[in-house]
């Protein structure tokens, strides 16, 4: 199993856009993204560096493995 890399919120958003997510809105420093099939909503903090726990929760919410997510980066 690959360790989660240190990524920014912008890098995470770009990776999620590759698998069908689109930005719906932004309030403060949180970007809300939605994918239609299967319907999934995820909130990504727009920080310079995401905490590993936060990034792991995002990866879990979008139903990817860590290796799949790293490949998207």
Legacy VTK file of the C-alpha trace (Angstrom):
# vtk DataFile Version 3.0
C-alpha trace
ASCII
DATASET POLYDATA
POINTS 73 float
0.000 0.000 0.000
1.326 3.378 -0.998
1.641 6.175 1.513
-0.448 9.266 0.870
1.659 12.060 -0.616
1.585 15.615 0.642
-0.806 17.466 -1.662
-2.529 20.810 -1.783
-6.248 21.382 -2.084
-5.820 22.522 -5.700
-3.941 19.320 -6.624
-6.685 17.253 -4.997
-9.394 19.137 -6.926
-7.571 18.576 -10.242
-7.265 14.853 -9.500
-10.958 14.562 -8.652
-11.924 16.413 -11.841
-10.206 13.630 -13.809
-12.740 11.095 -12.473
-15.858 13.136 -13.171
-16.179 15.531 -10.246
-17.002 19.171 -10.929
-16.886 22.231 -8.695
-20.355 23.296 -7.603
-19.532 26.110 -5.212
-16.945 27.451 -2.816
-17.591 28.959 0.570
-14.555 30.357 2.304
-11.712 27.897 1.971
-13.829 24.823 1.185
-14.574 23.686 -2.362
-17.694 21.557 -2.789
-17.469 19.040 -5.637
-20.153 16.725 -7.042
-20.104 13.676 -9.312
-23.373 12.580 -10.936
-22.795 8.830 -11.440
-22.710 7.512 -8.781
-23.996 10.603 -6.969
-21.234 11.710 -4.579
-20.525 15.020 -2.878
-17.179 15.846 -1.305
-15.746 18.932 0.386
-12.080 19.753 -0.289
-10.290 22.378 1.840
-8.389 24.868 -0.328
-5.223 24.734 1.775
-1.572 24.713 0.723
-1.115 21.344 2.409
-3.892 18.885 3.307
-3.561 16.833 6.483
-3.103 13.133 5.780
-6.251 12.242 7.725
-8.309 14.745 5.742
-6.913 13.468 2.448
-7.543 9.849 3.482
-11.168 10.737 4.323
-11.622 12.374 0.899
-10.159 9.312 -0.857
-12.491 7.062 1.151
-15.549 9.229 0.321
-14.903 9.036 -3.426
-14.404 5.258 -3.149
-10.842 5.094 -4.470
-7.838 3.228 -3.177
-4.741 5.199 -2.216
-2.890 3.772 -5.229
-5.665 4.890 -7.604
-5.641 8.378 -6.130
-1.852 8.658 -6.386
-2.086 7.628 -10.062
-4.486 10.545 -10.678
-1.993 13.053 -9.296
LINES 1 74
73 0 1 2 3 4 5 6 7 8 9 10 11 12 13 14 15 16 17 18 19 20 21 22 23 24 25 26 27 28 29 30 31 32 33 34 35 36 37 38 39 40 41 42 43 44 45 46 47 48 49 50 51 52 53 54 55 56 57 58 59 60 61 62 63 64 65 66 67 68 69 70 71 72
